[in-house]
Every structure is written in structure tokens, then in C-alpha cells.
Amino acid sequence: MIPDDVIEQVREAADLVGIIGEHVELRRTGADYRGPCPFHGGTHRNFAVIPKKGMFYCFVCHEAGDVYTFFMKKLGMDYPTAVREVARRVGITIPERSGPTGPDPREPLYAAVATAADWFARQLRDSPEADVARKYLESRHVTMEQAQVQGLGYAPRGPAFLDAMKSLGVREEVLLEAGLIVKRDDGSKVPRFRGRLLFPIHDLRSRSVAFSGRILGEGEPKYLNSPETPIFHKGQLLYNLHLAKHGMRKAERAILVEGQFDVLRLTLAGLEEIVAPLGTGLTDEQAALLQRHTPHVILLYDSDDPGLRATFRAGDVLLRHKVRVSVATLPEGEDPDTLVQNKGVAALEQVLKDSVDILERKIQILNRRGFFSSLPGRRRALDALLPTIRATNDAVARDLYVTTVAQTAGIRKETLEEEVAGKLARQPQIPSGSQTSSDPIPPNPIEKAILQVMLSGENWKARVLAEIDRENFTSEVYRSVFDALAENSPDRLDGMSARALEELQATGPGIDTPDDLFVWAVTKIESDRKSREIWRIQREIDLASEPEKTRLTLEKRALTDERNAKRPTWKILEHARRKGAPGS
């Protein structure tokens, strides 16, 4: 077997225009090359070679692919032979892997998804039912020619897909394993995608492995992805990476956006280094993929509160993989798609040019919201900044972050380093990324109360999100549930997190009202935060000089008064502890 990294190296070294030019008379048209199609014997220049994407496409017969596909379709080679032929031309020696040889047992799945992608693309072009999809694309200023180059398709309602696959010789059990059909409880089988505009998802070899379908009209979910299959693991791929990786290496950066349409719009605007996660938060596997191709990632997410939460979560994951992370801030009310449509590419380029380091962006937001103007606010600001410092695996970057945060918050650098080091000792630097099914759900009453309030209605959820952030959660399970509720995507949960949500929905808030739970939880969180700060100040007092002791004592007294005013029973409990009262 040929190693994957060698296949990539050969593909990138290949002169696609030169190789295809041996069989087709090509003429330059802008950034692309056009000529008559060698597959259907065309005479007009409807065949395009697109070097920046490493692909070819015919607008008449719709044959498409990369340099390997060209040899396979034009000269009848199989895939390994095509790779070896291109390698011979570019002077790369292929080291053979030891191990079993023979056909890949997953090949029927790749073939089924590729066959489905071709059929869906034809439906988008030709089917009367797909008129709704064509009009939708027109409303988003995407031409049919652009949609065809991107491989977009349409999944009709009804049994037409099943009938077509049967006529093409694709077996039902293969369609089921590839995630293209669903088996109902009564044993009947139906297409997974119905009435949706489809975006094909590719692996790093540019093979179609899955789809993401956008609903057209009313219905939920808005986007539906293929399920996990032997050839598709959504946490291990990024949308458009098979094309963007070339642009990322040239630009020495990647631009990470939230969804497929953002990728489509920015790609059409001329940017090549655009990728997106596949309907979930960024995973460690996806961050590692990006780190292999670029040292720098710009996060271009929406600038509303859910977008900011997703931005900082993705940033922390990337920092763990020693990637430099910047945040680009969109104008209010704009997303990447609407910005390009309304204000043009120049506005987008300016937004990217003005991007700032992720920690700097956090500080900007906290400062704008007045967190640094009071002692409790500074403590909460530190709680928000610490995860980013801890996530940073680059020693120089971490030292710069500690220095910056200490100066901004007005605390000693040594104190902050102690806080960071203490937390790092209890946390792995690169987590596994998922909760195993054997992990118990921690019985944390405060976190449970917060989630029960969020489940009490949209108004309550908004109130929680205004006061609480994910860093208040020590339980990974409850933190995952909080994230999913905050982003209106509870269906993405699995394992222990899904069971925790089901348990919360089943038990409800009990006899307590949401207001009682909310006040209790927020008061407890705030009191605990103040207590930790008081104990920290006391540790500093023990080591401080006399003038410094006076200042710290006043600071401690003010914080203690604030805590006791909101939680008057604290004094009684403290007195009981000092006396050694039973049960204290």
C-alpha cells in the first residue's frame, strides 16, 4: 500500500495543467485553463482545469476529479497505478508499506457515496423538483456553474434515490452502511436525505465520504450530516480541507468558519484556505489536522454571544496543539457570507487584516463589559482568561500571556503563575476529547441547578447565559450539556452527556421554582468565587511587606463584606467551623 502522506506529496508536486495539456489543447482563461472535453469528445471549451484547486471539471458531461482521477478515467488505470505514474513523472520514489495486499474492504462504500454524489448533482441541474434548490442558490448569489464546480447536489423527496441506486447496481446493505439510507422500526428503508441541498464532504484523498444537507423550507434540523460510518468520522475531518490544504500552505494560515455556506462564499470570493468543522465544536483531531498544514489559524465566527463562545472553545483546542490563534471580528449583524455579499471582498480582507490574538480579543471583550473595574469583576475576568493560558502548550506564548494578564488585572505575575501551575498539575494538556461511557455523572448540585433553569424556557436560558459561562462547570459532562443548550444543539450529545440531559429533562426542577434555583446557584457560585479570592489574598498577606499587608488587608475586608452581604449565613458557618461544631 502507498502511504497517505506520499500520495499527498505526489499530488501537490504534479503539474496538473502540463499533464492534462498532453491530451487537451488548453488556453488560459483568467486563473483557470479551458479546452474541449477529452471525455465526451466536445469541440467547445467547456472543460476547465483549475490549478489552485488541483481539479478539472466539464460543464457539459460533468466529469470531474484530480490528477489521479484523470489518469484513471482517461487511460483506464486503477488508483495505485495512477499514483505511481504521476510519481514517476514528478521524480518521487514511492516506499511500499509492508502488510496485507488486496482490495480495500471499504471500497464499495466509497463507490456508493461517489455514485450518490453524481446522482444528487444531476438532480440539482436537471430535476424539476430541484427548482426550489436552484432558486435558493440564486437568492444566495450562487450560480449553477459555481454550484457544479463545488459538487453541490439536491436530494429529492420520495423513493427516487432508492430506485436510482438499485438501477445502478448499488446494494441496499451498502447504502445502509454508508449512511445513505435509514432503516425504520417497521423494517422499511428510506433515503436519509430528503428535500435538502447537499454539500459533499471529502477525505484528504478528495474522495466523497459523506454529505451535509441543508433543509429547504420549514423543518428540523436545519443541517443534517451523514452518520458515522467506516469511511466517515466527522470529528476527524474538516469541510473543504481536501482543497484548502494547498492554499493554507501557500498563505501560511487557515481561516476557520462555522458552516458550509461560509466556506462556499469565501471560496467564491477568491480565498483558498477556508475550512469549517462538521456541525460540532472543533475536536483535537481536527486541530491536529490543521497544525499539520499551517502554523496559524484565524477564527472567523459570528460575533454574537454563541459565536464568541464557539470561537473561544475552538481557540483553546488549537492552542493545545501549538497553533497560533487569531480572532477576526465581524461587523455587528454580519456573518462571513453576508459581509461578502453586502460589502465585498475588500471588507472581508480588512476584517482579516484587523484580526488579533485570541487572548487579546478576550481581554477586549471583558474590558468593554467593565470586568476590570471592580474586585469581583477582576476575579471573574481571570476565571475567563485562565483556560486560554492553560490551553497554551507553547512555553513562550504562555509566558507572554501570563505577563499580559497579570498587568491587565493588576496582580503579581508570580501569583498568576502559581494559579496556572496548580491547575495544570490537575489537568492533562491534551484531553481525550470525549467522555467515556464508564465515567460517572458527578453529583454537582449547583451545576445541575443551572442546567435545570436553562431547561425551564428560553427566557430562563437567556438569563443564565448572561450570568454564567462554561468555566463555572467542573464536570465535563455537565459542561457539554451547557454548551449544547447554549448553542441550541442538544441532538449533538452522545454517551454520558446525552444520558445526563435525559435525566435532567425527566426529573425537572422538583418543587423549586426556576427563580429560586437560579438565585441559589448564582449566589453560591459568586460566594465560592469570593471565598477563593479571599483565601488567595490571605496567602499573599502572610508573605507581604508591611505596606503591602495594609493594602491587601483592606482588599480582603472589602471582598469579605461583599460576600457576607449576599450570603449572611457565612459568618455563622465560619464561626461553627472554628469552634469545631458537630456537622460543620
C-alpha positions as CSV (number, residue, x, y, z in Angstrom):
1,M,0.0,0.0,0.0
2,I,1.2,3.5,-0.7
3,P,1.4,5.8,2.4
4,D,-1.1,8.6,2.5
5,D,1.5,11.3,3.0
6,V,3.3,10.2,-0.1
7,I,0.1,10.3,-2.1
8,E,-0.4,13.9,-0.9
9,Q,3.2,14.8,-1.7
10,V,2.9,13.4,-5.3
11,R,-0.5,15.2,-5.9
12,E,0.9,18.5,-4.8
13,A,4.1,18.1,-6.9
14,A,2.1,17.2,-10.0
15,D,1.8,19.8,-12.8
16,L,-1.9,19.3,-13.5
17,V,-2.0,21.7,-16.4
18,G,1.0,20.1,-18.0
19,I,-0.3,16.6,-17.6
20,I,-3.8,17.3,-18.9
21,G,-2.3,19.5,-21.6
22,E,-0.7,16.4,-23.1
23,H,-4.2,15.3,-24.0
24,V,-6.2,18.5,-24.3
25,E,-5.4,21.8,-26.0
26,L,-5.7,24.2,-23.1
27,R,-5.9,28.0,-23.2
28,R,-5.6,30.3,-20.1
29,T,-8.8,32.0,-19.1
30,G,-8.2,34.1,-16.0
31,A,-6.8,31.9,-13.3
32,D,-8.1,28.7,-15.0
33,Y,-7.4,26.9,-18.3
34,R,-10.1,25.9,-20.7
35,G,-10.3,23.4,-23.6
36,P,-12.5,20.8,-25.3
37,C,-13.5,17.9,-23.1
38,P,-11.5,14.7,-23.7
39,F,-14.2,12.5,-22.1
40,H,-17.3,13.3,-24.3
41,G,-15.4,14.4,-27.4
42,G,-16.6,18.0,-27.1
43,T,-15.4,20.7,-29.5
44,H,-16.2,23.8,-27.4
45,R,-14.1,24.9,-24.5
46,N,-16.4,23.6,-21.7
47,F,-13.6,21.7,-20.0
48,A,-11.9,23.6,-17.2
49,V,-8.6,22.9,-15.4
50,I,-8.4,24.7,-12.1
51,P,-4.8,24.7,-10.7
52,K,-5.5,26.4,-7.4
53,K,-8.0,23.6,-6.5
54,G,-6.0,20.8,-8.2
55,M,-9.0,19.7,-10.1
56,F,-10.7,19.5,-13.5
57,Y,-14.4,19.8,-14.4
58,C,-16.5,19.6,-17.6
59,F,-19.6,21.8,-17.6
60,V,-21.3,19.5,-20.2
61,C,-20.7,15.9,-19.2
62,H,-19.8,16.8,-15.6
63,E,-16.7,14.6,-15.4
64,A,-14.5,15.9,-12.5
65,G,-11.6,15.0,-10.4
66,D,-7.9,15.4,-9.6
67,V,-4.7,14.4,-11.4
68,Y,-5.2,10.7,-10.4
69,T,-8.8,10.7,-11.5
70,F,-7.7,12.0,-14.9
71,F,-5.4,9.0,-15.5
72,M,-8.0,6.6,-14.2
73,K,-10.8,7.9,-16.4
74,K,-8.7,8.8,-19.5
75,L,-6.2,5.8,-19.5
76,G,-8.2,3.2,-17.6
77,M,-5.7,2.9,-14.7
78,D,-6.6,1.8,-11.3
79,Y,-5.8,4.1,-8.4
80,P,-2.4,2.7,-7.2
81,T,-1.2,2.6,-10.9
82,A,-2.3,6.3,-11.4
83,V,-0.4,7.4,-8.3
84,R,2.7,5.5,-9.4
85,E,2.5,7.1,-12.9
86,V,2.2,10.6,-11.5
87,A,5.1,9.9,-9.0
88,R,7.3,8.7,-11.9
89,R,6.6,12.0,-13.7
90,V,7.5,14.2,-10.8
91,G,10.5,12.1,-9.7
92,I,9.2,10.9,-6.3
93,T,10.1,7.4,-5.2
94,I,7.2,5.5,-3.6
95,P,8.1,3.5,-0.5
96,E,5.8,0.5,-0.3
97,R,4.2,-0.4,3.0
98,S,4.6,-3.9,4.3
99,G,1.4,-5.7,5.2
100,P,-1.5,-7.4,3.5
101,T,-2.3,-6.5,0.0
102,G,-5.6,-6.7,-1.9
103,P,-8.7,-4.6,-2.4
104,D,-9.8,-2.2,0.4
105,P,-12.9,-3.8,2.0
106,R,-14.3,-0.2,2.3
107,E,-14.2,0.3,-1.5
108,P,-17.9,-0.5,-2.0
109,L,-18.7,2.3,0.5
110,Y,-16.5,4.9,-1.4
111,A,-18.1,3.8,-4.7
112,A,-21.6,4.1,-3.2
113,V,-21.1,7.6,-1.9
114,A,-19.4,8.7,-5.2
115,T,-22.3,7.3,-7.2
116,A,-24.8,9.1,-4.9
117,A,-22.8,12.4,-5.2
118,D,-23.0,12.2,-9.0
119,W,-26.7,11.4,-8.9
120,F,-27.5,14.2,-6.4
121,A,-25.6,16.7,-8.6
122,R,-27.6,15.7,-11.7
123,Q,-30.8,16.2,-9.7
124,L,-29.7,19.8,-8.8
125,R,-29.1,20.5,-12.5
126,D,-32.0,18.8,-14.2
127,S,-34.8,17.8,-11.8
128,P,-38.0,19.9,-11.8
129,E,-38.3,19.2,-8.1
130,A,-34.9,20.8,-7.5
131,D,-36.2,24.2,-8.7
132,V,-36.6,25.2,-5.1
133,A,-32.9,24.5,-4.5
134,R,-31.9,26.4,-7.7
135,K,-33.9,29.4,-6.6
136,Y,-32.4,29.2,-3.1
137,L,-28.9,29.3,-4.5
138,E,-29.9,32.2,-6.8
139,S,-31.1,34.1,-3.7
140,R,-27.7,33.4,-2.1
141,H,-26.0,34.7,-5.3
142,V,-24.5,31.3,-6.2
143,T,-24.7,30.5,-9.9
144,M,-25.3,27.0,-11.2
145,E,-21.9,26.9,-12.7
146,Q,-20.4,27.7,-9.3
147,A,-22.6,25.1,-7.6
148,Q,-21.5,22.5,-10.1
149,V,-17.8,23.1,-9.6
150,Q,-18.3,22.8,-5.8
151,G,-20.2,19.5,-6.4
152,L,-23.5,20.6,-4.7
153,G,-26.5,18.4,-5.2
154,Y,-30.2,18.0,-4.3
155,A,-31.9,15.1,-2.6
156,P,-35.5,14.8,-3.8
157,R,-38.3,13.6,-1.6
158,G,-39.8,10.2,-2.2
159,P,-38.2,6.9,-3.3
160,A,-36.4,8.2,-6.5
161,F,-33.0,7.8,-4.8
162,L,-33.5,4.2,-3.9
163,D,-34.8,3.4,-7.4
164,A,-31.8,5.1,-9.0
165,M,-29.2,3.3,-6.8
166,K,-30.9,-0.1,-7.5
167,S,-30.8,0.5,-11.2
168,L,-27.1,1.4,-10.9
169,G,-26.3,-1.8,-9.1
170,V,-25.6,-0.4,-5.6
171,R,-26.9,-2.8,-3.0
172,E,-29.2,-1.7,-0.1
173,E,-26.9,-3.1,2.6
174,V,-24.0,-1.0,1.2
175,L,-26.2,2.1,1.1
176,L,-27.2,1.4,4.7
177,E,-23.6,1.0,5.9
178,A,-22.6,4.2,4.0
179,G,-25.3,6.1,5.9
180,L,-27.3,7.0,2.7
181,I,-30.5,5.2,3.7
182,V,-32.2,4.7,7.1
183,K,-33.9,1.5,8.3
184,R,-37.2,2.3,10.2
185,D,-38.6,0.4,13.1
186,D,-41.0,-1.4,10.8
187,G,-38.1,-2.7,8.6
188,S,-38.7,-0.4,5.7
189,K,-35.8,1.7,4.3
190,V,-35.9,5.3,3.2
191,P,-33.3,7.8,2.0
192,R,-31.6,9.7,4.8
193,F,-31.6,13.0,2.8
194,R,-34.9,14.2,1.5
195,G,-35.7,17.7,0.3
196,R,-32.3,19.0,1.1
197,L,-29.5,20.9,-0.7
198,L,-26.4,18.7,-0.3
199,F,-22.8,19.6,0.3
200,P,-20.4,16.7,-0.4
201,I,-17.8,16.0,2.3
202,H,-14.4,14.7,1.2
203,D,-11.5,13.0,2.9
204,L,-7.9,14.1,2.4
205,R,-7.7,12.0,-0.8
206,S,-10.5,14.0,-2.2
207,R,-12.9,11.0,-2.1
208,S,-16.6,11.7,-1.3
209,V,-17.3,10.1,2.0
210,A,-20.4,11.8,3.3
211,F,-22.9,14.7,2.9
212,S,-24.2,17.6,4.8
213,G,-27.8,18.5,3.8
214,R,-29.5,21.9,4.4
215,I,-33.3,21.8,4.7
216,L,-35.1,24.0,2.1
217,G,-38.2,25.4,3.8
218,E,-39.5,24.5,7.2
219,G,-38.2,21.6,9.2
220,E,-35.5,20.4,11.7
221,P,-32.7,20.0,11.9
222,K,-31.5,22.9,9.7
223,Y,-28.4,20.9,8.7
224,L,-28.3,17.1,8.7
225,N,-24.9,15.3,8.4
226,S,-24.2,11.7,7.4
227,P,-23.8,9.4,10.4
228,E,-20.5,7.9,11.5
229,T,-19.5,5.2,9.0
230,P,-16.4,3.1,8.4
231,I,-15.3,5.8,5.9
232,F,-16.6,9.0,7.7
233,H,-15.7,10.2,11.2
234,K,-16.9,13.8,11.4
235,G,-14.6,14.7,14.3
236,Q,-11.6,13.7,12.2
237,L,-12.3,15.7,9.0
238,L,-12.9,19.4,8.1
239,Y,-15.2,20.6,5.4
240,N,-13.2,21.7,2.3
241,L,-9.8,20.6,3.7
242,H,-9.1,18.5,0.7
243,L,-8.9,21.7,-1.4
244,A,-8.0,24.3,1.2
245,K,-4.8,22.5,2.4
246,H,-2.9,23.7,-0.7
247,G,-4.0,27.3,-0.1
248,M,-3.2,27.0,3.6
249,R,0.4,26.1,2.9
250,K,0.8,29.0,0.4
251,A,-0.9,31.6,2.7
252,E,0.7,30.1,5.9
253,R,-2.7,30.4,7.5
254,A,-6.1,28.8,7.7
255,I,-9.4,30.6,8.1
256,L,-11.9,28.6,10.2
257,V,-15.6,29.5,9.7
258,E,-18.7,27.9,11.1
259,G,-20.6,26.4,8.2
260,Q,-20.6,25.2,4.6
261,F,-22.1,28.3,3.1
262,D,-19.5,30.5,4.7
263,V,-16.9,28.3,3.1
264,L,-18.7,28.5,-0.3
265,R,-19.0,32.2,-0.2
266,L,-15.4,32.9,0.8
267,T,-14.1,30.4,-1.7
268,L,-16.0,32.1,-4.5
269,A,-14.6,35.4,-3.3
270,G,-11.1,34.0,-4.1
271,L,-9.8,32.8,-0.7
272,E,-8.4,29.3,-0.9
273,E,-7.6,28.5,2.8
274,I,-11.2,28.2,4.1
275,V,-12.4,25.3,6.2
276,A,-15.2,24.5,8.7
277,P,-16.0,21.9,11.3
278,L,-18.8,19.5,10.5
279,G,-21.7,20.5,12.8
280,T,-19.8,20.2,16.1
281,G,-17.3,22.0,18.1
282,L,-13.7,21.8,17.0
283,T,-12.1,18.5,18.1
284,D,-8.5,17.7,19.0
285,E,-8.2,15.5,15.8
286,Q,-9.3,18.4,13.7
287,A,-6.9,20.8,15.4
288,A,-4.1,18.3,14.8
289,L,-5.1,18.2,11.1
290,L,-4.8,22.0,10.9
291,Q,-1.5,22.0,12.7
292,R,-0.1,19.7,10.1
293,H,-0.8,22.2,7.3
294,T,-0.4,25.6,8.8
295,P,1.1,27.4,11.9
296,H,-1.7,30.0,12.1
297,V,-5.5,29.8,12.2
298,I,-7.8,32.8,12.0
299,L,-11.2,32.2,13.6
300,L,-13.9,33.9,11.6
301,Y,-17.1,33.1,13.5
302,D,-20.2,35.1,14.2
303,S,-19.7,37.9,16.7
304,D,-22.8,37.3,18.8
305,D,-22.6,35.5,22.2
306,P,-23.0,31.9,20.8
307,G,-20.4,32.7,18.2
308,L,-18.0,34.1,20.7
309,R,-18.4,31.0,22.9
310,A,-17.7,28.8,19.9
311,T,-14.7,31.0,19.0
312,F,-13.0,30.7,22.3
313,R,-13.7,27.0,22.7
314,A,-12.1,26.4,19.3
315,G,-9.2,28.7,20.1
316,D,-8.4,26.7,23.3
317,V,-8.3,23.5,21.4
318,L,-6.0,24.9,18.8
319,L,-3.7,26.4,21.4
320,R,-3.2,22.9,22.9
321,H,-1.7,21.9,19.5
322,K,0.8,24.8,19.4
323,V,-1.1,26.7,16.7
324,R,-1.1,30.5,16.7
325,V,-4.7,31.6,17.0
326,S,-6.2,35.0,15.9
327,V,-9.8,36.2,16.1
328,A,-11.3,38.3,13.3
329,T,-14.3,40.4,14.4
330,L,-17.2,40.8,12.0
331,P,-19.3,44.0,12.0
332,E,-22.5,43.7,14.1
333,G,-25.2,41.7,12.4
334,E,-22.9,40.3,9.7
335,D,-21.6,36.7,9.1
336,P,-18.9,35.9,6.6
337,D,-21.5,35.2,3.9
338,T,-23.5,38.4,4.3
339,L,-20.3,40.5,4.7
340,V,-19.0,39.5,1.3
341,Q,-22.4,39.9,-0.3
342,N,-23.2,43.3,1.2
343,K,-19.7,44.9,1.3
344,G,-17.5,43.0,-1.0
345,V,-14.2,41.1,-0.7
346,A,-12.3,44.3,0.4
347,A,-14.4,44.5,3.6
348,L,-13.6,40.8,4.3
349,E,-9.8,41.4,3.7
350,Q,-9.9,44.3,6.2
351,V,-11.6,42.2,8.8
352,L,-8.9,39.5,8.4
353,K,-6.2,42.1,8.5
354,D,-7.5,43.5,11.8
355,S,-7.6,40.1,13.5
356,V,-6.0,40.0,16.9
357,D,-4.6,37.3,19.1
358,I,-7.2,35.2,20.9
359,L,-6.2,36.3,24.4
360,E,-6.2,40.0,23.3
361,R,-9.7,39.5,22.0
362,K,-10.9,38.1,25.3
363,I,-9.4,41.0,27.2
364,Q,-11.0,43.5,24.8
365,I,-14.5,41.9,25.4
366,L,-14.0,41.7,29.2
367,N,-12.7,45.3,29.4
368,R,-15.6,46.6,27.3
369,R,-18.1,44.9,29.7
370,G,-16.5,46.5,32.7
371,F,-15.0,43.4,34.4
372,F,-11.7,45.1,35.3
373,S,-13.4,47.9,37.2
374,S,-14.1,46.0,40.4
375,L,-12.5,43.3,42.5
376,P,-15.3,40.7,41.9
377,G,-15.2,41.6,38.2
378,R,-11.4,41.1,38.0
379,R,-11.8,37.7,39.6
380,R,-14.4,36.7,37.1
381,A,-12.2,38.1,34.3
382,L,-9.3,35.9,35.5
383,D,-11.6,32.9,35.6
384,A,-12.5,33.6,31.9
385,L,-8.8,34.1,30.9
386,L,-7.2,31.2,32.7
387,P,-8.5,28.5,30.4
388,T,-6.8,30.1,27.4
389,I,-3.5,30.5,29.4
390,R,-3.7,26.8,30.5
391,A,-4.5,25.6,27.0
392,T,-1.3,27.2,25.6
393,N,1.3,24.5,25.0
394,D,3.9,26.9,23.7
395,A,6.1,28.0,26.6
396,V,7.0,31.4,25.1
397,A,3.3,32.2,24.3
398,R,2.3,31.1,27.8
399,D,4.8,33.4,29.4
400,L,3.6,36.3,27.3
401,Y,0.0,35.5,28.2
402,V,0.8,35.4,31.9
403,T,2.6,38.7,31.8
404,T,-0.2,40.4,29.8
405,V,-3.0,39.1,32.1
406,A,-1.1,40.0,35.3
407,Q,-0.6,43.6,34.1
408,T,-4.2,43.9,32.9
409,A,-5.8,42.5,36.1
410,G,-3.3,44.3,38.4
411,I,-2.0,41.2,40.1
412,R,1.5,39.8,40.6
413,K,2.8,37.7,37.9
414,E,4.1,35.1,40.4
415,T,0.6,34.8,41.9
416,L,-0.9,34.1,38.4
417,E,1.8,31.6,37.6
418,E,1.1,29.8,40.8
419,E,-2.6,29.6,39.9
420,V,-1.8,28.4,36.3
421,A,0.7,25.8,37.5
422,G,-1.7,24.5,40.2
423,K,-4.4,23.9,37.6
424,L,-2.1,22.4,35.1
425,A,-0.9,19.8,37.6
426,R,-4.5,18.6,37.8
427,Q,-5.4,18.6,34.1
428,P,-3.8,16.8,31.1
429,Q,-2.5,19.2,28.5
430,I,-4.3,17.4,25.6
431,P,-7.5,15.8,26.7
432,S,-9.0,12.8,25.1
433,G,-11.8,15.0,23.7
434,S,-14.7,12.8,24.8
435,Q,-16.3,11.4,27.9
436,T,-16.2,7.7,28.1
437,S,-19.3,5.7,28.8
438,S,-17.8,4.5,32.1
439,D,-17.4,7.9,33.6
440,P,-20.0,8.6,36.3
441,I,-22.0,11.8,36.2
442,P,-20.6,13.9,39.0
443,P,-23.4,14.8,41.5
444,N,-22.8,18.6,41.5
445,P,-26.0,20.3,42.7
446,I,-25.0,23.8,41.6
447,E,-24.3,22.8,38.1
448,K,-27.3,20.6,37.9
449,A,-29.5,23.5,39.1
450,I,-28.1,25.8,36.4
451,L,-29.0,23.3,33.7
452,Q,-32.5,22.8,35.1
453,V,-33.0,26.5,35.0
454,M,-31.9,26.5,31.3
455,L,-34.4,23.8,30.6
456,S,-37.2,25.9,32.1
457,G,-37.6,28.1,29.0
458,E,-35.9,30.4,26.5
459,N,-36.1,33.4,28.9
460,W,-34.5,31.5,31.7
461,K,-31.8,30.2,29.4
462,A,-31.0,33.7,28.2
463,R,-30.8,34.8,31.9
464,V,-28.4,32.0,32.7
465,L,-26.2,32.8,29.7
466,A,-26.0,36.4,30.8
467,E,-24.6,35.4,34.2
468,I,-22.9,32.0,33.8
469,D,-20.2,30.8,31.4
470,R,-18.8,27.3,30.8
471,E,-15.8,27.8,33.0
472,N,-18.2,27.7,36.0
473,F,-18.6,23.9,35.3
474,T,-16.1,21.5,36.7
475,S,-17.9,18.5,35.3
476,E,-17.1,17.7,31.7
477,V,-20.5,16.0,31.3
478,Y,-22.5,19.0,32.6
479,R,-20.2,21.4,30.7
480,S,-21.0,19.5,27.4
481,V,-24.7,19.8,28.2
482,F,-24.4,23.5,28.9
483,D,-22.6,24.1,25.6
484,A,-25.2,22.1,23.7
485,L,-28.1,24.0,25.3
486,A,-26.4,27.4,24.8
487,E,-26.0,26.6,21.1
488,N,-29.5,25.0,20.6
489,S,-27.9,21.7,19.5
490,P,-28.8,19.1,22.2
491,D,-29.0,16.5,19.4
492,R,-25.2,16.5,19.0
493,L,-24.7,15.0,22.5
494,D,-23.9,11.3,22.9
495,G,-22.8,8.9,25.7
496,M,-22.9,10.2,29.2
497,S,-23.7,13.8,28.2
498,A,-26.9,12.6,26.4
499,R,-27.9,10.5,29.3
500,A,-27.3,13.4,31.7
501,L,-29.6,15.6,29.6
502,E,-32.3,12.9,29.5
503,E,-32.1,12.6,33.3
504,L,-32.4,16.4,33.8
505,Q,-35.4,16.5,31.5
506,A,-37.0,13.6,33.3
507,T,-36.5,14.9,36.8
508,G,-37.2,18.6,36.2
509,P,-36.5,21.2,38.9
510,G,-38.6,19.4,41.5
511,I,-40.5,21.6,44.0
512,D,-38.2,24.6,43.4
513,T,-39.1,27.4,41.0
514,P,-36.6,28.3,38.3
515,D,-36.2,31.7,40.1
516,D,-35.3,30.0,43.4
517,L,-32.8,27.7,41.7
518,F,-31.2,30.5,39.7
519,V,-30.8,32.8,42.7
520,W,-29.4,30.0,44.8
521,A,-26.9,28.8,42.2
522,V,-25.6,32.2,41.2
523,T,-25.3,33.2,44.9
524,K,-23.4,30.0,45.7
525,I,-21.1,30.4,42.7
526,E,-20.4,34.1,43.5
527,S,-19.8,33.3,47.2
528,D,-17.4,30.5,46.4
529,R,-15.5,32.6,43.9
530,K,-15.1,35.4,46.5
531,S,-14.0,32.9,49.1
532,R,-11.3,31.6,46.9
533,E,-10.1,35.1,46.3
534,I,-10.2,35.9,50.0
535,W,-8.1,32.8,50.7
536,R,-5.6,33.8,47.9
537,I,-5.2,37.3,49.4
538,Q,-4.7,35.8,52.8
539,R,-1.8,33.7,51.4
540,E,-0.3,36.9,50.0
541,I,-0.7,38.7,53.3
542,D,1.4,36.1,55.1
543,L,4.3,36.8,52.8
544,A,3.9,40.5,52.1
545,S,5.8,43.5,53.4
546,E,4.1,45.8,55.9
547,P,2.9,48.5,53.4
548,E,1.6,45.7,51.1
549,K,-0.1,44.0,54.0
550,T,-2.2,47.1,54.7
551,R,-3.4,47.3,51.1
552,L,-4.1,43.6,50.9
553,T,-6.0,43.6,54.2
554,L,-8.3,46.4,53.0
555,E,-8.8,44.5,49.8
556,K,-9.7,41.3,51.7
557,R,-12.0,43.2,54.1
558,A,-14.0,44.7,51.2
559,L,-14.3,41.4,49.5
560,T,-15.4,39.7,52.7
561,D,-18.1,42.3,53.3
562,E,-19.4,41.8,49.7
563,R,-19.5,38.1,50.2
564,N,-21.2,38.2,53.6
565,A,-23.8,40.8,52.4
566,K,-25.0,38.3,49.8
567,R,-24.7,35.2,52.0
568,P,-25.3,36.3,55.6
569,T,-25.1,32.7,56.9
570,W,-21.4,32.6,56.0
571,K,-20.4,34.2,59.3
572,I,-22.3,31.6,61.3
573,L,-20.8,28.7,59.3
574,E,-17.3,30.1,59.7
575,H,-17.8,30.5,63.4
576,A,-19.1,26.9,63.7
577,R,-16.1,25.6,61.8
578,R,-13.6,27.4,64.0
579,K,-15.4,26.1,67.1
580,G,-15.5,22.6,65.7
581,A,-19.3,22.3,65.9
582,P,-20.8,18.9,65.1
583,G,-21.7,18.5,61.4
584,S,-19.7,21.5,60.4
